[in-house]
Amino acid sequence: MKQERLRVGVITKAHGVRGEVKLFPTTDDPSRYGALKRAVLSLRGTETETEVLGFKMAGGEPVLRFSAIPDRDAAEKWRGADVLVFREDAVPLGENENYIGDVIGLAVRTDDGRELGTVRDVMETGANDVYVVETGGKELLLPSIPSCILKVDPEEGYVLVHLLPGLEDL
């Protein structure tokens, strides 16, 4: 199921006195924040649509300024908030790429016809992503490589996988 909004970061703390905030990025390229014009801040059931007024890097961390956060006190109140973007504002995907939010929750089927479970999470590692599959009481970790992940179809609601020898035994 495609998500309407995608998480691109989490506010970690206030930065300065003008309402700027540092983010923990949940995108693979933090420089993308420079192109953002709007976002949604989401914290404990409260959501606020806001303009993005500025972006810079400070100490290797992305720092953003939002119209909804006018000063340091307001910035402190948004600590831990998800920063979401609308799908139409997201960076376009390349061939065979998917937004992580669209993969989580998909059914997982094997190429020999078995239903394995559901994608519970996607871990981002240096080499490749790893799909965390809940298989009825235990987790199965599947590397997101072409020989293992054969097809990801968010429209149809499933991931087709080939279980490499030994993966189920871990």
RAVEN-V968201 format. One record per residue. SS is DSSP state (A for helix, B for strand, O for the rest). Layout:
SS + SS
//
This chain:
O + O + O + O + B + B + B + B + B + B + B + B + B + B + B + O + O + O + O + B + B + B + B + B + B + O + O + O + O + A + A + A + A + A + A + O + O + B + B + B + B + B + B + O + O + B + B + B + B + B + B + B + B + B + B + B + B + B + O + O + B + B + B + B + B + B + O + O + O + O + O + A + A + A + A + A + A + O + O + O + O + B + B + B + B + B + A + A + A + O + O + O + O + O + O + O + O + O + O + A + A + A + A + O + O + O + B + B + B + B + O + O + O + O + B + B + B + B + B + B + B + B + B + B + O + O + O + O + B + B + B + B + B + B + O + O + O + O + B + B + B + B + B + O + O + O + O + O + B + B + B + B + B + O + O + O + O + B + B + B + B + O + O + O + O + O + A + A + A + O
//
